[in-house]
Each structure stands twice: as C-alpha cells, then as structure tokens.
C-alpha cells in the first residue's frame, strides 16, 4: 500500500524548508514560518483542512529538528533546542498523536463480491459468526473471533481483512492502539525498520532526522566525512565519481564508499563462517541491518548463538575514516532508519542521513549530480558494492571460497520470516549454512529512506558491480 503522493511530496518539501531555514539569516524565525508557507502551497493537493495541514507540517518540522513530535514544543523552541543540542536522543521513530487517523481495528468485512453461494463455504466458521441475511453473508461481531477462516474459505475472496496499515506491516507487532485509539510504538518491541513510517498514508509516523546536526558540524569547519552506502550509489543514475563531487559540493570534507567497509566485513565473515563450520556449527546468520539485530535481541534471543560476530560495513568504514583522522566527523548516508539506531550506539559513527535528506540538500544547494565532474574514487570490490542487493552479502562470502557455502535468503523481515527464523533457532538447523537476512524485500535498495524505485536502483547497482574489480584480485 503506497503512501499518497502529496504526503511524500510534503515530507520532502518540509525537509527542504528546514534546510533552507538553516542557511537563512534567522534559523529560528524562518523555521517558525514553515507551516504557514507550505500549507498554502499544498492545499490544492490534499483534502485536509488548513489547520490539519499545518499540524502535519509542524510535526514533520519538529521531527526534522530531531525533537520529540509529542513534546508540545513550539517550532521556535524546537529550533532553539536543535541549535543548542550536543547529544542525540532516542527513540528514532514516533507516532505524532495529532496526526494519527485512528484507523479501524483489525476486522473481517463481507464485500459486495459475496455471491450468496449455495454451498456457503464461509459457514465453516467454528464460532458460528457467519449468518445469511437477504441471501448474503453477514458477520456477527459478537461471535467473530477474527480467526480469518471465513476469508480463506470464500472462493470469491468476498471476505477481506482490514486493519491499520502501520499495525499490519509491523513484523514484530510493536504497534498497538492506546486508550485514545491512537497508534503507539512500543520501544521494547520496535526494531526501527521504518516500514510503518513508509506505509502510513497520513504521515503520522515520524523519524527523527540528524540533518541539522550534520549541517552544524559542517558549518563549524570540522572535517566531516560522508560515508556512502552501496545502495546510495544506485539512487541518482550517475557515476560514483560524479556523486562524490556532488557530495563534496555540499560542504563535506571527504567522501568514502561504505563498500570499502563491506570488503572488510566479507573477509572477516568468510573466516568466521569457516571456523564455525569447522567446530561443528550447522549454520550462521549474516546481516548488515540493525533492524535484524534488534529483532534477535528483542524477539528471537534464542537465535543469538547463530548470529555472526562480524561488524557491519558502516562500522568498518567509520573505523577506516577514524584511523586516517581521529578528529573526523563520520556521517553514514544510507537507505534506512535502522542505521540511525545503530549509529547512536556505535562510538565511531557520529551521524546518519538517508537518501531523502541528501536529495533535499542537493536541492537547497542547487547541486545536480549529473552535472558534476568526475572526482577521484577508490576501487572497492564488486562484492562490496553488491551488498545493496538481496543475496549480495552471502554471495560475497561465498566468493572467497574459505569453505563450502550453501546460502539461504530471508528476503525481508515479516511476521512469517520471523517465525521461520524462530524455527531455525528452535531446531538448530536451516536449509543452508549461511542465512542472509535483509530487513527490506529486495535488499537495502528498498529501504524506507530511498528516492529511486527498486527497479531503477537495482539496474544501477548491477551495472556498477559489473564494472568493479573482484575482491579476490584486490
């Protein structure tokens, strides 16, 4: 279920407006005016009232300022806090209560597709909740237990399940309604995958941005190094050299590909897998995603012995940067929200941005990557650059031939794949010896913070991979 175009457009315009305000003569004053300006521009594209639109924009502005959307802070107060802030806070994701649409709870509904079948297969309901009224099926709400048997038995798919999109998409059931009928995120369960924020049609679920903190660091004159995740290389349809130049035009001191860190991950992970198999382990899981690690910690602790101890490419890349210059500020730029959570707990990673924020920066600074000259870049391997795609991580480990590798792909964290992983932990067995887990279907190129379509990004990454050297030759 895609988000409505105007919601996505408004989200990007808000990012743009906050960044533009940062470069104005008076950041606090300019920020306070954003809801009035954007609401008048956006009215034609929505069915919201002016008041509701301003609330939506204000909540988004507060999130871009990395403050709590439910704190009750005025925009002036939030802007002042953002300028004075020296430390980031959790949680990364939060539901803006004023924006929640109070979507109906999960229920089953009989649609007009009901044919009044003679066989009446839906009456297999074990609770007797299906009744026939005027020749059509009817669900008795007092008897319905929401088991879904009626929906599965209907040959015309006339009975459908409805539930709030955010609740339906959450793989770990971290979202529920409170006493005010507002969706809330349980931080004890949330894995910060960002799927709820991606799907909410009302923009009610906000992620705290770190864009102002990055801009403050650049303005201070510090060495600020951008670390571009492999997935980012497929977002703009330009060469790596052009993207490096474009990012440097934004004020970053230097740029490095996270694929360099991915090459370190590959080598370490290949050796770790070989050692584990040698001592008799049946399988090991591999992932670069913080959402997966959070899922194990909070929901599948029994799987922990099977999780690779190798660090992520983001960590190793930051390590490379810090070894060159211990005072450098590291900024990971990737596709997701989960990395923001990981960055908060990694002493080598200072800030995390996504492609939407990078694009807004390009727009404000009037930098067009396609018009930039080629900048000199390093040459990480095709395996490291392929980490952005499903199968890329396991494929990279397999390519080093440290042991015989039979990969298994978990293409996206869902309720079903969470059950699958729990089964692996329970039995101590998987279909192969290396289980690659991607939180997003298709890989990192499908993260909630990207700007290019999965198809386009996949094509760009595959092209880049074919042009890159093999890790065995580096």
Wavefront OBJ file of the C-alpha trace (Angstrom):
o trace
v 0.000 0.000 0.000
v 1.913 3.104 -1.188
v 1.721 6.380 0.647
v -0.256 9.145 -1.046
v 1.814 11.307 -3.397
v 1.028 14.540 -1.588
v 2.235 13.055 1.723
v 5.573 12.069 0.201
v 5.892 15.397 -1.601
v 5.083 17.331 1.564
v 7.644 15.325 3.515
v 10.364 16.276 1.025
v 9.244 19.905 0.897
v 9.420 20.109 4.693
v 12.967 18.762 4.665
v 13.861 21.324 2.022
v 12.269 24.156 4.001
v 14.086 23.306 7.241
v 17.458 23.074 5.483
v 16.741 26.335 3.682
v 15.898 27.920 7.031
v 19.256 26.782 8.402
v 21.045 28.791 5.723
v 18.843 31.857 6.263
v 19.733 34.897 8.367
v 17.492 33.748 11.224
v 17.027 29.982 11.543
v 14.559 30.097 14.438
v 12.308 32.722 12.852
v 12.401 31.090 9.408
v 11.575 27.678 10.868
v 8.535 29.058 12.691
v 7.065 30.289 9.391
v 7.338 26.949 7.541
v 3.806 25.602 8.300
v 2.106 28.776 7.040
v 4.176 28.826 3.843
v 3.889 25.138 2.977
v 0.213 24.824 3.938
v -0.800 27.485 1.426
v 1.245 25.763 -1.292
v -0.027 22.248 -0.539
v -3.764 22.896 -0.142
v -4.587 22.121 -3.755
v -3.158 18.614 -3.470
v -4.975 17.467 -0.349
v -8.396 17.088 1.204
v -7.125 18.255 4.581
v -8.198 21.457 6.264
v -5.688 24.279 6.668
v -5.496 23.509 10.389
v -4.830 19.784 9.852
v -2.247 20.540 7.188
v -0.380 22.922 9.474
v -0.397 20.294 12.218
v 1.062 17.720 9.844
v 3.776 20.110 8.677
v 4.607 21.272 12.208
v 5.014 17.680 13.405
v 7.263 16.923 10.474
v 9.354 20.045 11.127
v 9.837 19.003 14.752
v 10.958 15.545 13.589
v 13.420 17.072 11.096
v 14.778 19.078 14.024
v 15.222 15.693 15.798
v 12.921 16.603 18.667
v 10.015 14.614 20.146
v 6.918 15.167 17.977
v 4.661 14.782 21.029
v 6.665 17.086 23.293
v 4.357 20.081 22.799
v 7.319 22.262 21.861
v 6.613 25.262 19.668
v 8.640 25.405 16.446
v 10.652 28.245 17.908
v 11.519 26.158 20.980
v 12.320 23.090 18.861
v 14.598 25.122 16.575
v 16.411 26.648 19.546
v 16.927 23.209 21.085
v 18.253 21.855 17.779
v 20.846 24.620 17.589
v 21.945 24.101 21.192
v 21.864 20.284 21.148
v 25.120 18.387 21.651
v 23.691 14.887 22.025
v 21.047 12.970 20.069
v 18.163 11.192 21.773
v 16.092 8.064 21.214
v 13.737 6.662 20.046
v 14.241 7.250 16.336
v 10.593 6.547 15.398
v 7.493 8.004 16.992
v 3.800 8.386 16.169
v 2.683 12.025 16.089
v -0.545 11.620 18.061
v -2.195 14.698 16.495
v -1.778 13.171 13.039
v -2.958 9.617 13.732
v -6.131 8.890 11.745
v -7.452 6.394 14.331
v -7.863 3.732 11.645
v -10.417 0.978 12.456
v -9.092 -2.026 14.350
v -8.484 -5.315 12.594
v -11.730 -6.872 11.413
v -13.213 -9.007 8.646
v -15.752 -7.479 6.272
v -18.099 -9.065 3.736
v -17.904 -7.089 0.492
v -20.319 -6.772 -2.421
v -18.453 -9.643 -4.110
v -20.497 -12.068 -1.975
v -22.435 -14.319 -4.378
v -24.734 -15.943 -1.820
v -23.274 -19.363 -2.702
v -25.472 -22.419 -2.380
v -22.594 -24.309 -0.740
v -21.933 -21.459 1.705
v -18.288 -22.398 2.440
v -17.881 -19.401 4.742
v -20.217 -21.033 7.262
v -17.334 -23.304 8.247
v -16.697 -20.632 10.900
v -16.071 -22.608 14.121
v -17.696 -19.873 16.197
v -20.929 -19.630 14.224
v -20.289 -15.979 13.394
v -21.489 -16.199 9.766
v -25.179 -15.586 9.198
v -27.176 -15.233 5.971
v -29.334 -12.134 5.636
v -31.216 -11.393 2.416
v -29.187 -14.075 0.619
v -25.791 -12.633 1.573
v -23.202 -13.499 4.198
v -23.149 -11.358 7.315
v -20.612 -11.420 10.156
v -21.975 -11.320 13.682
v -19.460 -9.099 15.508
v -20.435 -10.501 18.897
v -19.400 -14.000 17.844
v -16.491 -13.198 15.493
v -13.043 -14.108 16.883
v -11.182 -12.650 13.863
v -9.628 -16.030 13.016
v -9.928 -15.491 9.258
v -11.242 -18.951 8.393
v -14.218 -17.449 6.547
v -11.964 -15.305 4.367
v -9.768 -18.267 3.471
v -12.749 -20.434 2.579
v -14.532 -17.939 0.296
v -13.866 -18.824 -3.382
v -14.735 -15.282 -4.496
v -12.451 -13.545 -1.947
v -15.556 -11.650 -0.901
v -14.477 -11.512 2.741
v -11.499 -9.281 3.389
v -9.402 -8.372 6.401
v -8.831 -4.717 7.234
v -6.512 -3.253 9.860
v -4.465 -0.076 10.372
v -1.637 -0.126 7.779
v 1.043 0.540 10.387
v -0.104 -2.369 12.549
v -0.464 -4.687 9.577
v 3.024 -4.056 8.206
v 4.955 -4.271 11.500
v 6.811 -7.617 11.541
v 7.109 -7.729 15.332
v 3.715 -6.360 16.447
v 5.311 -3.318 18.053
v 2.382 -1.026 17.236
v -0.921 -1.007 19.097
v -3.763 1.351 19.952
v -3.833 3.202 23.276
v -6.867 4.265 25.303
v -7.295 7.270 22.980
v -7.487 4.966 19.946
v -4.147 6.357 18.753
v -1.395 4.146 17.355
v 1.645 3.942 19.614
v 5.025 2.296 19.139
v 6.297 0.104 21.941
v 10.063 0.806 22.159
v 10.571 -2.536 23.932
v 9.375 -4.304 20.777
v 10.252 -1.871 17.960
v 13.197 -2.836 15.728
v 13.307 0.557 13.933
v 12.829 -0.999 10.477
v 10.738 2.006 9.409
v 8.113 0.053 7.471
v 5.331 1.733 9.450
v 6.606 5.210 8.571
v 6.882 4.177 4.941
v 3.305 2.957 4.676
v 1.292 5.422 6.813
v -0.912 7.415 4.369
v -1.247 10.308 6.825
v 2.432 10.844 7.595
v 1.700 10.243 11.277
v 4.820 8.204 11.971
v 7.877 10.418 12.059
v 11.577 9.652 12.189
v 13.986 11.972 13.933
v 16.374 13.476 11.409
v 20.008 14.368 12.124
v 20.336 16.796 9.224
v 20.675 19.918 11.411
v 23.419 18.273 13.470
v 25.347 17.446 10.292
v 24.946 20.982 8.955
v 26.142 22.396 12.280
v 29.254 20.198 12.082
v 29.996 21.326 8.514
v 29.463 24.987 9.418
v 31.866 24.643 12.378
v 34.708 23.922 9.966
v 35.337 20.393 11.235
v 36.436 17.573 8.956
v 33.105 15.963 8.080
v 33.358 12.771 6.033
v 30.398 11.325 4.116
v 30.233 7.528 4.043
v 28.061 6.468 1.100
v 26.311 3.124 1.462
v 26.288 0.865 -1.648
v 22.540 1.441 -2.030
v 23.065 5.211 -2.348
v 25.218 4.672 -5.430
v 22.118 3.492 -7.284
v 19.839 6.403 -6.372
v 20.878 9.143 -8.803
v 21.794 7.475 -12.098
v 25.308 8.967 -12.142
v 28.842 7.629 -11.806
v 30.462 7.179 -8.423
v 32.910 9.960 -9.274
v 30.104 12.397 -10.057
v 28.285 11.537 -6.838
v 31.490 12.071 -4.854
v 31.871 15.531 -6.405
v 28.233 16.399 -5.730
v 28.516 15.435 -2.062
v 31.730 17.451 -1.668
v 29.934 20.497 -3.095
v 27.576 20.271 -0.117
v 30.492 21.024 2.191
v 31.690 17.555 3.159
v 35.486 17.405 3.543
v 35.784 13.967 2.006
v 33.721 11.027 0.756
v 34.260 7.298 1.091
v 32.294 4.309 -0.138
v 30.924 2.021 2.546
v 31.747 -0.753 0.090
v 35.301 -0.448 1.433
v 33.988 -1.442 4.844
v 31.885 -4.151 3.179
v 35.078 -5.716 1.837
v 36.397 -5.920 5.409
v 33.092 -7.444 6.510
v 33.267 -10.039 3.732
v 36.761 -11.211 4.620
v 36.049 -11.372 8.352
v 32.718 -13.072 7.864
v 34.109 -15.664 5.449
v 36.764 -16.622 8.010
v 34.223 -16.676 10.834
v 31.873 -18.966 8.901
v 34.718 -21.368 8.077
v 35.725 -21.516 11.749
v 32.151 -22.079 12.922
v 31.518 -24.885 10.455
v 34.837 -26.474 11.354
v 33.864 -26.667 15.030
v 30.506 -28.215 14.116
v 28.016 -25.328 13.919
v 25.187 -26.086 11.484
v 24.641 -22.524 10.264
v 25.378 -18.836 10.819
v 23.217 -15.815 10.044
v 24.630 -12.735 8.346
v 23.133 -9.277 8.016
v 24.213 -5.644 7.792
v 20.906 -4.437 9.156
v 20.404 -3.103 12.658
v 16.710 -3.996 12.382
v 17.662 -7.678 12.242
v 19.985 -7.394 15.244
v 17.221 -5.645 17.184
v 14.774 -8.380 16.164
v 17.113 -11.032 17.546
v 17.729 -9.117 20.770
v 14.061 -8.350 21.447
v 12.157 -11.197 19.804
v 14.426 -14.139 18.963
v 17.103 -14.229 21.675
v 17.470 -17.972 21.171
v 18.928 -17.201 17.724
v 21.805 -15.133 19.131
v 24.343 -18.020 19.156
v 23.876 -18.308 15.393
v 24.393 -14.589 14.641
v 27.719 -13.569 13.078
v 30.030 -11.591 15.360
v 31.491 -9.679 12.417
v 30.849 -5.917 12.443
v 28.795 -4.120 9.786
v 30.277 -2.279 6.779
v 29.203 1.022 8.366
v 31.348 0.297 11.441
v 34.403 -0.798 9.472
v 34.144 2.206 7.148
v 33.968 4.576 10.113
v 36.992 2.761 11.515
v 38.906 3.437 8.284
v 37.984 7.136 8.464
v 38.919 7.486 12.146
v 42.298 5.795 11.562
v 43.079 8.412 8.929
v 41.879 11.279 11.114
v 40.719 10.610 14.677
v 39.021 14.013 14.850
v 36.913 13.488 11.704
v 33.108 13.547 11.960
v 31.641 10.456 10.278
v 28.282 10.686 8.506
v 26.782 7.480 7.143
v 24.385 8.104 4.247
v 22.173 5.125 3.519
v 18.654 3.937 2.742
v 17.163 3.268 6.134
v 16.093 4.325 9.592
v 17.515 1.316 11.411
v 21.057 2.531 10.734
v 20.219 5.672 12.687
v 19.583 3.497 15.721
v 22.809 1.567 15.119
v 24.753 4.798 14.768
v 23.545 6.025 18.164
v 25.280 3.026 19.748
v 28.489 3.000 17.685
v 31.173 5.345 19.006
v 32.794 5.536 15.558
v 29.635 6.756 13.785
v 28.639 10.335 14.542
v 25.558 10.872 12.364
v 23.282 9.042 9.928
v 21.378 10.532 6.977
v 19.241 8.914 4.280
v 18.783 9.496 0.557
v 15.755 11.748 1.086
v 17.821 14.086 3.246
v 20.744 14.001 0.810
v 18.375 14.845 -2.056
v 16.910 17.772 -0.107
v 20.450 19.043 0.479
v 21.200 18.804 -3.234
v 18.017 20.765 -3.980
v 18.710 23.550 -1.467
v 22.323 23.944 -2.549
v 21.318 23.646 -6.223
v 23.725 20.770 -6.832
v 22.859 18.448 -9.722
v 24.928 15.224 -9.527
v 24.549 14.604 -13.262
v 26.250 17.942 -13.994
v 29.196 17.342 -11.658
v 32.695 16.499 -12.862
v 34.278 13.152 -12.110
v 36.038 13.022 -8.761
v 38.755 10.518 -7.941
v 37.439 7.485 -6.059
v 38.829 4.291 -4.603
v 38.028 0.935 -6.142
v 36.206 -1.320 -3.710
v 35.173 -4.738 -4.956
v 32.091 -5.703 -6.893
v 31.155 -7.895 -3.933
v 31.223 -4.919 -1.545
v 29.162 -2.790 -3.887
v 26.704 -5.657 -4.294
v 25.793 -5.626 -0.597
v 22.845 -3.369 -1.500
v 21.000 -6.205 -3.244
v 19.352 -9.330 -1.861
v 21.878 -12.153 -1.963
v 24.794 -9.731 -2.118
v 26.171 -10.359 1.369
v 26.019 -14.162 1.210
v 27.296 -14.078 -2.362
v 30.315 -12.032 -1.292
v 31.211 -14.519 1.463
v 30.708 -17.421 -0.930
v 33.071 -15.861 -3.486
v 36.089 -16.125 -1.153
v 35.896 -19.937 -1.062
v 37.030 -20.249 2.560
v 34.572 -23.123 2.885
v 31.663 -24.666 1.038
v 28.775 -22.219 1.332
v 25.111 -23.033 0.844
v 23.258 -19.707 1.200
v 19.695 -19.143 2.391
v 17.982 -15.810 1.744
v 15.497 -14.164 4.078
v 14.109 -11.521 1.714
v 12.542 -9.051 4.147
v 11.510 -9.243 7.784
v 7.819 -10.118 8.048
v 5.770 -11.999 10.602
v 6.245 -15.138 8.530
v 10.024 -14.802 8.205
v 10.296 -14.021 11.931
v 8.552 -17.368 12.530
v 10.958 -19.004 10.086
v 13.962 -17.646 11.981
v 12.478 -18.800 15.281
v 12.149 -22.277 13.817
v 15.821 -22.235 12.791
v 16.762 -21.329 16.357
v 14.488 -23.990 17.835
v 15.768 -26.834 15.662
v 19.338 -25.587 15.280
v 19.038 -26.239 11.571
v 18.455 -24.221 8.390
v 18.247 -25.149 4.701
v 21.826 -23.939 4.263
v 24.867 -22.981 6.331
v 24.763 -19.203 5.727
v 21.434 -17.431 6.290
v 21.411 -13.901 4.866
v 18.758 -11.666 6.424
v 17.546 -8.494 4.724
v 15.019 -6.387 6.637
v 13.639 -4.903 3.387
v 12.371 -7.028 0.495
v 14.868 -6.790 -2.358
v 17.665 -5.540 -0.131
v 18.841 -2.130 1.054
v 17.782 -0.526 -2.226
v 14.192 -0.916 -0.949
v 14.773 0.888 2.348
v 12.267 3.483 3.621
v 14.731 6.331 3.064
v 15.411 5.912 -0.669
v 14.325 8.149 -3.542
v 14.729 5.829 -6.550
v 12.497 2.905 -7.461
v 13.748 -0.574 -6.589
v 13.859 -1.467 -10.282
v 15.929 1.582 -11.207
v 18.308 1.235 -8.259
v 18.811 -2.486 -8.904
v 19.744 -1.785 -12.507
v 22.254 0.901 -11.464
v 23.893 -1.292 -8.816
v 24.113 -4.290 -11.145
v 25.807 -2.124 -13.770
v 28.271 -0.805 -11.186
v 29.019 -4.323 -9.959
v 29.993 -5.500 -13.449
v 32.444 -2.585 -13.744
v 34.126 -3.238 -10.389
v 37.119 -5.467 -9.573
v 36.734 -8.866 -7.919
v 37.599 -8.959 -4.209
v 39.967 -11.863 -4.862
v 42.009 -9.580 -7.153
v 42.321 -6.638 -4.747
l 1 2 3 4 5 6 7 8 9 10 11 12 13 14 15 16 17 18 19 20 21 22 23 24 25 26 27 28 29 30 31 32 33 34 35 36 37 38 39 40 41 42 43 44 45 46 47 48 49 50 51 52 53 54 55 56 57 58 59 60 61 62 63 64 65 66 67 68 69 70 71 72 73 74 75 76 77 78 79 80 81 82 83 84 85 86 87 88 89 90 91 92 93 94 95 96 97 98 99 100 101 102 103 104 105 106 107 108 109 110 111 112 113 114 115 116 117 118 119 120 121 122 123 124 125 126 127 128 129 130 131 132 133 134 135 136 137 138 139 140 141 142 143 144 145 146 147 148 149 150 151 152 153 154 155 156 157 158 159 160 161 162 163 164 165 166 167 168 169 170 171 172 173 174 175 176 177 178 179 180 181 182 183 184 185 186 187 188 189 190 191 192 193 194 195 196 197 198 199 200 201 202 203 204 205 206 207 208 209 210 211 212 213 214 215 216 217 218 219 220 221 222 223 224 225 226 227 228 229 230 231 232 233 234 235 236 237 238 239 240 241 242 243 244 245 246 247 248 249 250 251 252 253 254 255 256 257 258 259 260 261 262 263 264 265 266 267 268 269 270 271 272 273 274 275 276 277 278 279 280 281 282 283 284 285 286 287 288 289 290 291 292 293 294 295 296 297 298 299 300 301 302 303 304 305 306 307 308 309 310 311 312 313 314 315 316 317 318 319 320 321 322 323 324 325 326 327 328 329 330 331 332 333 334 335 336 337 338 339 340 341 342 343 344 345 346 347 348 349 350 351 352 353 354 355 356 357 358 359 360 361 362 363 364 365 366 367 368 369 370 371 372 373 374 375 376 377 378 379 380 381 382 383 384 385 386 387 388 389 390 391 392 393 394 395 396 397 398 399 400 401 402 403 404 405 406 407 408 409 410 411 412 413 414 415 416 417 418 419 420 421 422 423 424 425 426 427 428 429 430 431 432 433 434 435 436 437 438 439 440 441 442 443 444 445 446 447 448 449 450 451 452 453 454 455 456 457 458 459 460 461 462 463 464 465 466 467 468 469 470 471 472 473 474
